[in-house]
Amino acid sequence: MRGNCQCDMRGFLSFQILWLLSKKGMCGEELAREIEKRRGEKPKAGTIYPALAQLKSRGLISGEDRGKTVVYSLTRGGIESVRTAKVRFIRSFGDILAEG
């Protein structure tokens, strides 16, 4: 999947995390594996955990300690943020997706 694509997808990380958490609660490692499935490259811990911390500080996600693992889920604000982001994403990129 890496191929010759020079497009930097890092700007979509927060959106992708929120979207994945809208499906179910996950720990950081689960999120990294899911992102890897979609991007073909697994985000490093130094990328994903700061993004999770930022989303948590903005009140969009919460973390629940389960032993040595923290499982993240959306807050009410996170649910609304995903709804808004999906509309903006479709408005911005819908025509690209339609070209197929």
Secondary structure, DSSP 8 states (H G I E B T S, - for coil): --TT-----GGGHHHHHHHHHHH--B-HHHHHHHHHHHHSS---HHHHHHHHHHHHHTTSEEEEEETTEEEEEE-HHHHHHHHHHHHHHHHHHHHHHHH-
